[in-house]
């Protein structure tokens, strides 16, 4: 017996499958492989439609000029949007995006921007691409690259899961899948130092102007480092606090953020606020999902992850914004206050969610299907149901 399935029906089936995929942002490489296995099983669908269904954007960055937004995904594509396009009237849609493919073997885990370089964190590798502001063009050839050292007992190349840029001193701190934070000089590409102490892969690295580095990892710890000392200076274990522990979700820490006075972190444990000097927990936030992103935005706290809303709280714990998102999980949020105020939230979906006042969702921007040149692609004019799929039934 043969079953004829239209491509549109196959697309709907894949969308249902997508909701059943266990997507944990901390298992970045394996989740990418899982997506590719499902893609291979349903090769009858068009490649672009598959990318729309399985787009997972882990990384975003804003250019030094504050005029361009960059987004990178696990398919190895970098999208670029002119930020001024978001300042148009509500009846005029933003212009289409540019896309700069990095290759199907490049998982883009993190992005940062320094001077006129877009910095890409991938698997076992950090590299820089020169950005031409006038021509709005990203170089196809890497200007420089830094390979993450393989540990003696390593069985696989470590992912670069998180990066924090100290632009004033031209230093990059990379938290990797081998549990090590690497301090990289952007002047000569040399790995200057390794911060060791975590016993499992690092998910998040941030720092401040005082020379302190903060890292959260799968081992359930948040560790505090100093660029002036060899060993860690302090350690938090949020899962040991009964008010934070969520046993079904584990002890891992997915996101860390700091400002001058406070430290914010969460993951399997609930998101919580700590006083930076005493490291005492002063506030617990009621975000209901696993935490993959958090940040201090103005005088508020932004928290997102495996939930259909990203939430904004006051420092006293009051919920002030409940922002709906289409992402299965949110992994990235970038924002600026000038010259154009905006925030972009990204994750496991084909859309960027744009906020202009940081409280209310203003628009959603498609990535695949909204790229310059797509209108010249004859495949875009074909109907999804023009060819049936023929599947042999057992």
N, C-alpha and C positions, 0 to 999 in steps of 0.2 A: 504494500500500500504506500502511496505517496501523499504527502501533505504539502499543499502550496501555502506559503506564508508570505504576504506582502512585506516589502521593506519597512513600511510604516509600522506594521504590527510587530516586526522584529525590533524596531527601535523602542516601542513601548515595552516589550518584554525585557530588553536590556536595562531600561530605566528601572523596572521592578527589581531586576537583579542587583542594580547599583545600591539599592537601599538595604540589601542584605549583606553587603561586603563589610567585614569588620575593619573599619578604617581607624587605626590608631596612629596619630601623627608621629609618635615616637618610633614606629617601625616603618621608616620611610622607604627603604629600599625594598623590603618584602611586600609592602602594599603596592608599590609600583609594579613588581613582578606579578602580583595577583591580578592587577588590572590588565596587564599585558596577556596573561593566560586567558582571561575571559574574552579579551579582544580577539585573540587567535581562534577561539572557539566559535566566534560569530563573525568570521571574515567576510561574510556575504554583505554585510552592511558597508556603506561607504566610510572611508577613513575619517573624513571630516565629521560625519555624524557620530562616529565612535568617540572622537576627541571631544565633541560637544558634551556627550553623555558622561565621559570619564575624566574631564578636565579637573586637575587638582593643583591649585595655585598655592604653593607654600611660601612664596617670596614676593615682596614688593619693595620698591625704593623710589625716592623722589630725587630728581637731579639737583645739583648744587645751585642752579639758577632758579629752582622752584617752578620751572615751566613744563616739566615732563614727568609723567608717572610711568614706572616700569613694573611689569609683572612677569614672573617666571614660573613655569610649571614642570611637572614630572615627565612630560613628553619632550622636554628640551627646547621649548619655544619661549622667546622673550617678546612680550607685547609692549608697545610704547604708545602712550596717549598724550596729546597736548592738553595740559591742564586748563588752558584758556577756553578749550572747547566746552568745558563744564560750566562756564560762566555765561553761556548763551541764554536766551530767553527760554522759558519752559516749553514753548511750542516748536522750538528749533532743536532738533536732535544733534548731539555732538558728532563731530566728524569721525571717520573710520580710523582704526588703529593701524600702526605698522607692526609687522611681525619679523623677528630676526631668529630663524632656527639655529640651534646650537648642535643639533644632531640627536638622533633617537637614543643614543647611548649616554646622554648627559641628563642626569636628574638635577634640576635646578632647585636646591634646597634653601638657598638664602641669597639675598641681594643687598648690596650696599653701594653707596655712591661717594667717591672721593675726587675732588677737583673735576677733571673731565673724564674720569674713568668709571665705568660700571663694573663693580666687583662681583664675581659670581662664585658662590660656594656650591660645589658639587660633590661627587663621590671621590674622596681621596685627593681632591684638587681644589685650589683657589686660583682664579685667573682674572685678568683685567682686560676689558674691551674699551677702546677709546670712543668717546661720544663726541660727534661733531654737532655743536649746538646750532650753527647757522644752517647746515644742510640737513639737520635732523636725521643723522645717519649713525648707526652703530657699526664699528669696524668688524669685518668678518674674520680678521686675523687677530689672534690674541697678542696683546702688547707684552704681557708677562704672565707667568704662572708659577705657582708654588705647590709642590707636591707634599702631601701630608706623609710624614715618615711612617713606615710600617713597623709595628712592634714585633719583637722577636717571636713571640708566641701567637701572633695574630693569624687568623685563618681567612680574613677577608679585608679588603681595603676599607678604611673607616669613612663614614659619611661626614661631611661638614654640615652639622645640623643648625648651627647658630653662629652669628658673627656680631661683634661690637666694634665700632670704629671710633678710635681716638684720633679725630682729624687734626687736632692741634699738634700732636706729636707724630703724626703719620704712622700710627700703629694700628694693627688689626688683631683682635683676639677671636680665635676660632674654637668653638666647642665642638668636639668630634665624637664619633661613635666608638672610639677606643677609650673613652673616659678622660681624655687629656684636653686641656685648653692650651692652644699654641699662640704665642705672641709673635706676630710677623711684622717686620719692618717693611713699610711700603716704599721706602727709599731704595732699598737694594734687594727686597724679596727674601731676606734671610729670616729663618726661624730663630729668634733671639732667645726664647725661653719656653719651657714646658711647665705647666702647672699641673701637678699630679696629686691625686688624693681620691678622686671619684673611683668607684669600683664598677661602674657601668656607664653606658653612653650618656653624654651630656646633651641636654635638650635646649638649654637657654644660657646665654652669656650676656651680661650687661656690665656697665662700669659707670664711674662718676669722675668728676674733676679732681678728686682728692687722691687719685691713684689707687682706688679700690676696684676690685673685680668681683662680681657675684655670679655664681653658676648654679644651675639646677639640673638634676640628673635622674636617670632611671633608678639609681640606688636609694632614692628617697631623701637625699640631702640637698640643702642649699649651703654652699661653701663661700666663705669670704676670703679674698686674697688681697695682697698688696704687691704692687710692682716693685716695692723696695725690700720685700722679704721673700725668702725662699719657700717657707711653709705657709699653709693656710692660717688665717688669723682668727677665724671663728667658723662655727658650723651649726646649722639648724636642721632638725628632723621633724617636720610638721606632722608626719603620720603618728608620732608618739603623743600628740595632743588629742585627747578624746573628742574635743569639740571639732576637730578638723578631719579626723580619720573617717574614710568611707571604705570599709573592708572589701566590698565587692569590686572596687576600682583600683585597689593597690596603693602603693606608697610613692610612686614616681612623681617627679616634679616636671611639669611641662612648660612652665613659663615663669620668668622672674622679671621684675621691673624695680627701678630705684629712682628716687629724686634726692634732694638734699637732706631730707629728714626721715623718709620712710622707705621700707622695703615691702614689696608686694609679691606673692608667689602663690602657685596653685598647680594642680595636676589631678592625680587621683584624690588626694586630700582637698578639702575645700580651699577656696582662695582666701587669703588672710593678709592682714596688714601688720607689719612689725616696725617698732621704733628702731631707727638705724643705730643709735648708740647703745641702747640696752638690749636690743634684739628680743624684746618681749612682745608677744602677740597682743595687740590692742583691739583688733576688730576682725570679725569673721563675716564674710559676704555669702549671701544665700544663692549664689549662682548655681543652678540645678545640675549642670552637666560637668563632664570632665573638662579641665581647663587646658587650652593650648595657646592662649594669648592673653596677655594682660599688660596694661600700661597706665601711666599717669597722664591724663589729658587735662590741661589747665589745672583746676583744683579738684578734679574728679578722678575716679578710677574706672577704667574700661576693662571688661572681662568677657572673653568669648571662648568657644570650644565646641564640644559635641552637644549642641543645643540649637533650636530653631530661632533663638534670639541672642543678640549680643547686648549686654547690659552695662549701663553706666550708673555708678554709685557715688554719693558724696563720701568724703573721708570718714564721716560718722556712721556710714552704713546704710543710708537711706537710698532706695532705688529712685533714680531721677529720669532714666530713659530705658525703654525696653524695645530694642530695635530688631524688627523681624528680618530674617535672612533666609535665603534659599539653600545655603550650604548645608550639606550633611554634617560637616565640621568646619569651623573657622580656624585658620592657621596664621593669618597675617592681617595687621591693620597698620596703615601709615597715615600721617596727618600733618598738616601745616596750617598756620594762622594767617600768613601773608605770602605773596601779594593777593592770592586768592585762597580763602579759607575753605578747606575741604578735608574729608577723611575718606579713605578707601578701605573696605573690608573684603578680604578674599579667602577662599578655602576650596572645599570639594564641590565645585560647580563651575559652570561656564560663564559666570557673571562676576563683575565687580560691583559692590554695593557702595554707593556714593552718598555721603552726608555733607551738607554745607554748614550746618550749625552744631554738629556732633551729637544731636539728640534725635533727629527725625530723618528717616530715609528719604532722599530726594530722587534718586534714580538708580537704575540698574543698567550696566553696560555689558553687552555680550562680548566675548572674546572671539572664539572661532565663529565664523559667519559674519564678522563685523570688521574684516581686515581689508585694507586698501588692495585693490586688484582682484578681489573676489568677484566683482561684477563682470570681469572679463573671463571668468572661468566658465566654460560651457557646462560643466557638471552642475553648477549652481542652478541652472535652468531646468534640470531634469527633475521629474517628480519622484518622490520616494517610492511610489507604488508601481513604477513603470515596469519593473521586472520582479516576478515572483521568485521566491526561494523554493527550491525543491529539496526536501529532506526525506531521506529514506527512514521509514518507521521500522522499529525492531519487530 
